[in-house]
């Protein structure tokens, strides 16, 4: 008797593009489409945007996500094929993507908590350059960065906004974070830093009106608090595909 596959029940999700919807119809006809709550694996058909949405939606379910490229940008996706899907799923290599946990305190003192798969970014909200103080694990690393902003990116997000801000591309399984300035003015030649994925990052921001400090707020980004099997986002990839560089 044939042994059961590792992923017998498949849930398919797709972006709204005609290409992705056609793939959804074909794969549903071939394999059925189980509800996510009873499925063994979720197959996402689209681009990186859909993959991120699917990872967010299933962050605490423990469901592995297998992406196939039917969208515009597909750094996180495997090659699309309808051939022998169950065998491909069974042979896929699983990676655990740990989200960033952001705690931001705004100018009014309100605290905002959010999880991010790609990055946490801080942008200036006035016409003036932002003046930022950077602390890593409660130690000051830069007394003043003058820039449009700064971001902390995961390996999964290193090929997104981080890359356009000239940050480094991180291997998907690297235990690293990218700390990348956005249009740095001073120090002009500072291109950012690589941090361990256990780092606690605090950015303090001074807001100026007429040259006087009106207020300040800070946010911290920490990876590792959400890295358990019950809350981490499972990610399936095939060996040798471009998705391993995302």
C-alpha positions in Angstrom: 0.0 0.0 0.0 1.3 3.4 -0.9 2.5 5.6 2.0 0.5 8.8 2.6 2.0 12.0 1.3 3.2 14.5 3.9 0.7 17.1 2.5 -2.4 15.3 1.5 -5.0 18.1 1.9 -4.1 21.3 -0.1 -5.7 24.7 0.2 -5.1 27.0 -2.7 -5.2 30.8 -2.6 -4.6 33.1 -5.6 -4.3 36.8 -6.4 -6.9 38.5 -8.5 -4.8 38.5 -11.7 -6.1 36.5 -14.7 -3.0 34.4 -14.7 -3.3 33.4 -11.0 -7.1 32.8 -11.3 -6.5 30.4 -14.3 -3.9 28.5 -12.3 -6.3 28.3 -9.3 -9.1 26.8 -11.5 -6.7 24.3 -13.1 -5.1 23.1 -9.8 -8.5 23.0 -8.0 -9.8 20.8 -10.8 -6.8 18.5 -10.4 -6.4 18.4 -6.6 -9.5 19.9 -5.0 -9.4 22.9 -2.7 -9.7 22.2 1.0 -10.5 24.9 3.6 -7.4 26.3 5.2 -8.4 25.2 8.7 -8.3 21.5 7.7 -5.5 21.7 5.0 -2.0 20.3 5.5 -0.4 23.0 3.3 -1.4 26.3 1.7 -0.4 26.9 -1.9 -0.2 30.5 -2.8 -0.5 31.4 -6.5 0.6 34.9 -7.4 3.6 37.2 -6.5 5.5 38.2 -3.4 2.6 40.4 -2.3 0.2 37.5 -2.1 2.9 35.4 -0.4 3.2 38.1 2.3 -0.5 38.4 2.7 -0.8 34.6 3.1 2.0 34.4 5.6 0.4 37.2 7.7 -3.0 35.4 7.6 -1.5 32.1 8.7 1.2 33.3 11.0 -0.3 31.5 14.1 -1.7 28.5 12.4 1.5 26.5 11.9 0.5 25.9 8.3 3.4 25.7 5.8 3.0 28.0 2.8 4.2 26.9 -0.7 4.3 29.7 -3.3 4.2 29.4 -7.0 4.9 32.3 -9.2 1.8 33.7 -11.0 2.4 37.4 -10.4 4.7 40.3 -11.2 7.5 39.9 -8.6 8.4 36.4 -7.4 11.6 36.4 -5.3 9.7 34.4 -2.6 8.0 32.0 -5.1 8.8 28.7 -6.6 8.5 28.1 -10.4 4.9 27.4 -11.5 4.0 24.0 -12.7 1.0 21.8 -12.5 3.1 18.6 -13.0 3.3 16.2 -10.0 2.5 18.9 -7.4 2.1 16.5 -4.5 5.6 15.0 -5.1 7.0 18.6 -5.2 5.3 19.5 -2.0 6.6 16.3 -0.3 10.1 17.0 -1.4 10.1 20.7 -0.6 12.5 22.1 2.0 10.8 24.0 4.9 12.1 27.3 6.3 10.8 29.2 9.3 10.3 32.9 8.8 10.2 34.8 12.1 8.3 38.1 11.9 9.5 41.3 13.3 7.7 42.6 16.3 7.3 46.4 16.3 6.4 48.6 19.3 6.0 52.2 18.3 5.1 55.1 20.6 3.7 58.1 18.6 3.9 61.8 19.3 0.7 61.6 21.4 2.1 58.7 23.6 -0.1 56.0 22.0 1.6 52.6 21.6 1.2 50.6 18.4 2.1 46.9 18.2 2.4 45.2 14.8 4.1 42.2 13.2 6.0 42.5 9.9 7.2 39.8 7.6 9.3 42.1 5.3 10.5 45.1 7.2 9.7 47.8 9.7 10.3 51.2 8.2 10.4 54.7 9.8 9.8 57.7 7.5 10.0 61.4 8.1 6.6 63.1 8.1 7.8 66.7 7.5 9.8 68.5 4.9 12.8 68.5 7.2 15.3 65.7 7.4 14.7 63.2 10.3 17.3 63.1 13.1 17.5 59.6 14.6 19.4 58.0 17.5 20.1 54.3 17.1 20.4 51.9 20.0 21.1 48.2 19.7 20.4 45.9 22.7 20.1 49.1 24.9 23.5 50.4 23.8 23.9 53.5 21.7 25.4 52.7 18.3 24.8 56.1 16.5 24.1 59.3 18.3 22.6 61.0 15.3 21.6 59.8 11.8 20.2 62.5 9.5 18.1 60.8 6.9 14.7 60.4 5.3 14.2 57.4 7.5 15.5 53.9 8.4 14.3 50.3 8.1 14.9 47.0 9.7 14.5 44.1 7.2 14.2 40.3 7.6 15.9 38.0 5.1 12.4 37.5 3.4 12.1 41.3 3.1 15.7 42.0 2.1 14.8 41.9 -1.7 11.9 44.3 -1.2 12.2 48.0 0.0 15.5 47.2 1.6 17.1 46.4 -1.7 15.7 49.5 -3.3 17.3 51.5 -0.5 20.6 49.8 -1.4 20.5 47.4 1.5 22.0 43.9 1.3 20.3 40.7 0.1 20.2 38.2 2.9 19.9 34.4 2.3 16.4 33.2 3.5 17.8 31.1 6.3 20.3 33.6 7.5 20.0 34.5 11.2 20.5 38.2 10.4 18.6 41.5 10.0 19.5 44.4 7.8 19.5 47.8 9.3 19.4 50.2 6.3 19.2 54.0 6.2 16.8 55.7 3.7 18.6 58.5 1.8 21.1 59.1 4.5 22.4 62.7 4.6 24.8 62.4 7.6 26.9 60.4 7.9 26.6 60.4 4.1 28.7 57.3 3.5 27.0 55.1 6.1 25.2 52.2 4.3 23.7 50.4 7.3 24.7 47.3 9.3 24.0 43.6 9.6 22.5 42.6 13.0 21.8 39.2 14.6 18.2 38.3 14.4 18.0 38.4 18.2 18.8 42.1 18.3 16.5 44.6 19.9 16.6 47.8 17.9 15.4 51.1 19.2 15.2 54.3 17.0 14.6 57.5 18.9 13.3 60.4 16.8 13.5 64.1 17.5 10.7 66.2 15.9 11.5 69.9 15.3 9.2 72.9 14.9 11.0 76.1 14.3 14.3 74.6 15.5 13.0 73.6 18.9 12.4 70.0 20.0 8.7 69.5 20.4 8.5 65.8 21.2 10.2 62.5 20.7 9.1 58.9 20.3 10.8 55.5 19.8 10.1 52.1 18.5 11.8 48.8 19.0 12.0 45.9 16.5 12.7 42.5 17.9 12.8 39.1 16.2 12.6 35.9 18.1 9.6 36.5 20.3 7.4 35.2 17.6 9.7 32.5 16.4 8.0 29.5 17.9 6.5 26.7 15.8 3.0 27.8 16.8 3.5 31.4 15.7 6.3 31.4 13.1 5.3 31.4 9.5 6.2 28.2 7.6 7.7 28.7 4.2 8.2 26.0 1.6 10.8 26.3 -1.2 12.4 24.0 -3.7 16.1 23.6 -3.7 17.9 25.5 -6.5 15.2 28.2 -7.1 15.6 32.0 -6.8 13.4 32.0 -3.7 16.3 31.0 -1.6 17.9 34.4 -2.2 14.9 36.4 -1.0 
